[in-house]
């Protein structure tokens, strides 16, 4: 069971052309095996940045970050945490 919100699996599915509609998306779902290629990756990152108000810095573009659904969600949570820790400008 995952702790992600309802929008996250929908965003992933939109960018996983080979992932069957009836299949369960779990934390350990292998995204490359589900069809995440370089083109889909860019689309997914743009969707995630827009949805969650985060920015994927260069250091996050690795095979580890996008290996599984759970790994991606962990990075989203980390980025959201960093954003909330930043001082608000006046």
N, C-alpha and C positions, 0 to 999 in steps of 0.2 A: 504493500500500500504506500502511496506517495503522499506528500504533504503540499503538493503544488495546488494552485488554484484551477478553476474550471477552464479558463482561457488557454492555459499553457498546452494541454494536450491537443487542443484544436489548432493552435499555431504550428505545433510539430507536425500534425497530420497533413496540414496544407502543404508542407514542404518535404514530405516523405512519399513520393509517388509509388513506391513499391510496397508500402505497408498496407496490408489488407484492412478494409474498413471494419471487418468483424473482429479483428485481432485486438487484444488488450495491450494498451501502451503502459508498460511498467518502467520503474526506475532503471532496470537493467536492460531495457530494450536497446539493442545495438543499432545505432542510427545509420551507420554506413551500410549495414546489411538491409536496412529498411529503405535505402535509396538516397540518403543524404550525400550528395556530391558537392563539388565546389560551387556550382551555380545555385543549387538549393541552399547551401550554407549561407551564401550572401543574402538570399531572400529571407531565410530564417532569422539571421542576425538583424536585418532591417526591421522585420516584424517584431522581434523581441525588444529591440531598442525603442520602437514606437509605443508598444503596449506597456512596457514597464518603466519607461523614462530613464533608461540606463544607457551607457556607452561602453561597448566592448573595446578596450584598449588592445593594442597589438599583442601584448603578452597572453591574452586569452585565446588567440587564434592558434590552437594546437589540436592535435588529434585527441589528446586527453580531455580537453574541454568539451568536445563534441562527440565523444565516444558513445555515451549513453544518454538517455533522457534525464536520468538522475544527475549526471555530471553537469548537464546544461542548467538544470534547475538550481543546483548548488551555486553555480556561478551567478545566476540571476539574483539569488538571495544575497550573495556576497556583495554584488554591485549595488543592490538596493540598500544594504547596510552601510556601505561606504557613502552613498548619497545622503542618507539620513544623518550621518556623522559630520557632514560638511557644514560649516557655519553659514547661516543665511545672510545674504547681503542686503543692505538697507537701501 
